Amino acid sequence: MKKFKFRYESVLKMRLDQEEKLKNDLARRVQKRQAILDKMERLKEDLETYSGWVQEGLINGRRMDYREIDQGKKYYRKHIQDLKHALRQAEAEIEHAKAILIEAMKERKVMEKLKENDFQNYIEAFNIADAKVIEEIVNYKNNKKDGDE
């Protein structure tokens, strides 16, 4: 009997490749989100440092322009706000990529199940053919014994 060959093997391979690409895309999006989080954390630390510097300057009697102090704080707050917006957008992209990946995984699993079912059918057909050959050999030997007697 011939070797098992799944007729949709190329489709299964294509779906596996597509799933791998989607996983890589999701990983890139997660890295992008992490970079935004890291940048936001650095800006928050810089804002705290700046606020501490301003407080120290006011306590020590350093002459400071309140408008410049306010602009400095606004600068950090604006950039943090921009990063929060970018973070929300990155998280939405991640959720979208996850949904697409889940669908691709479902499609791959369907193909793998088809392959498994085809393989089971192949095994059953092979066993039936094997049993038929054994039965023919037994019948041939029985007929030969009967003919010799």
C-alpha positions as CSV (number, residue, x, y, z in Angstrom):
1,M,0.0,0.0,0.0
2,K,1.3,3.5,-0.8
3,K,2.6,5.9,1.8
4,F,0.2,8.3,3.5
5,K,0.0,11.8,1.9
6,F,-2.4,14.5,3.1
7,R,-3.8,16.1,0.1
8,Y,-4.1,19.5,1.8
9,E,-0.6,19.6,3.2
10,S,0.3,22.7,1.3
11,V,-2.7,24.5,2.7
12,L,-1.8,23.3,6.2
13,K,1.8,24.6,5.7
14,M,0.5,27.9,4.5
15,R,-1.7,28.3,7.6
16,L,1.3,27.4,9.8
17,D,3.4,30.0,8.1
18,Q,0.6,32.6,8.4
19,E,0.2,31.8,12.1
20,E,4.0,32.2,12.7
21,K,3.9,35.6,10.9
22,L,1.0,36.7,13.1
23,K,2.8,35.6,16.3
24,N,5.8,37.6,15.2
25,D,3.6,40.6,14.5
26,L,2.0,40.3,17.9
27,A,5.4,40.1,19.6
28,R,6.5,43.3,17.8
29,R,3.4,45.1,19.0
30,V,4.0,44.0,22.5
31,Q,7.6,45.3,22.3
32,K,6.3,48.6,21.0
33,R,3.9,48.8,24.0
34,Q,6.7,48.0,26.4
35,A,8.9,50.7,24.8
36,I,6.1,53.2,25.4
37,L,5.7,52.1,29.0
38,D,9.4,52.5,29.6
39,K,9.5,56.0,28.0
40,M,6.5,57.0,30.1
41,E,8.2,55.8,33.3
42,R,11.4,57.7,32.4
43,L,9.3,60.9,31.8
44,K,7.5,60.5,35.2
45,E,10.8,60.1,36.9
46,D,12.1,63.2,35.1
47,L,9.0,65.1,36.2
48,E,9.6,64.1,39.8
49,T,13.3,65.1,39.5
50,Y,12.3,68.5,38.0
51,S,9.7,69.1,40.7
52,G,12.2,68.2,43.3
53,W,14.7,70.6,41.7
54,V,12.0,73.4,41.7
55,Q,11.1,72.7,45.3
56,E,14.7,72.8,46.4
57,G,15.3,76.0,44.5
58,L,12.3,77.6,46.1
59,I,13.4,76.5,49.6
60,N,16.9,77.8,49.0
61,G,15.6,81.1,47.8
62,R,16.8,80.7,44.3
63,R,15.2,83.2,42.0
64,M,12.8,81.3,39.6
65,D,10.3,82.5,37.0
66,Y,7.0,80.8,37.8
67,R,6.0,80.9,34.1
68,E,9.1,78.8,33.2
69,I,8.4,76.4,36.0
70,D,4.8,76.0,34.8
71,Q,6.0,75.5,31.2
72,G,8.5,72.9,32.4
73,K,5.8,70.9,34.2
74,K,3.4,71.3,31.3
75,Y,6.1,69.9,29.0
76,Y,6.4,66.7,31.0
77,R,2.6,66.4,31.5
78,K,1.9,66.9,27.7
79,H,4.5,64.2,26.8
80,I,3.1,61.8,29.3
81,Q,-0.4,62.4,28.0
82,D,0.8,61.8,24.4
83,L,2.4,58.6,25.6
84,K,-0.8,57.5,27.3
85,H,-2.7,58.0,24.1
86,A,0.0,56.1,22.2
87,L,-0.3,53.3,24.8
88,R,-4.0,53.0,24.4
89,Q,-3.6,52.8,20.7
90,A,-0.8,50.2,21.0
91,E,-3.0,48.1,23.3
92,A,-5.9,48.3,20.9
93,E,-3.6,47.1,18.1
94,I,-2.4,44.2,20.4
95,E,-6.0,43.1,21.0
96,H,-6.8,43.3,17.3
97,A,-3.6,41.2,16.5
98,K,-4.6,38.7,19.2
99,A,-8.1,38.3,17.6
100,I,-6.6,37.7,14.2
101,L,-4.1,35.2,15.7
102,I,-6.8,33.3,17.4
103,E,-8.7,32.9,14.1
104,A,-5.6,31.7,12.4
105,M,-5.0,29.2,15.1
106,K,-8.6,27.9,14.8
107,E,-8.1,27.5,11.0
108,R,-4.8,25.6,11.6
109,K,-6.4,23.3,14.1
110,V,-9.2,22.5,11.7
111,M,-6.7,21.5,9.1
112,E,-4.7,19.4,11.6
113,K,-7.9,17.7,12.6
114,L,-8.7,16.9,8.9
115,K,-5.2,15.5,8.5
116,E,-5.6,13.4,11.6
117,N,-9.0,12.0,10.3
118,D,-7.4,11.3,6.9
119,F,-4.6,9.5,8.6
120,Q,-7.0,7.4,10.7
121,N,-8.9,6.5,7.5
122,Y,-5.6,5.5,5.9
123,I,-4.7,3.3,8.8
124,E,-8.2,1.6,8.7
125,A,-7.9,1.0,5.0
126,F,-4.4,-0.4,5.5
127,N,-5.5,-2.7,8.2
128,I,-8.5,-3.9,6.1
129,A,-6.2,-4.6,3.1
130,D,-3.7,-6.3,5.4
131,A,-6.4,-8.5,6.9
132,K,-7.6,-9.3,3.3
133,V,-4.2,-10.5,2.3
134,I,-3.8,-12.6,5.4
135,E,-7.3,-14.2,4.8
136,E,-6.3,-15.0,1.2
137,I,-3.1,-16.7,2.4
138,V,-5.0,-18.7,4.9
139,N,-7.6,-19.7,2.4
140,Y,-4.9,-20.7,-0.1
141,K,-3.2,-22.9,2.5
142,N,-6.5,-24.5,3.5
143,N,-7.4,-25.1,-0.1
144,K,-4.0,-26.6,-0.8
145,K,-4.3,-28.9,2.3
146,D,-7.8,-30.0,1.1
147,G,-6.5,-30.7,-2.4
148,D,-3.6,-32.8,-1.1
149,E,-5.9,-35.1,1.0
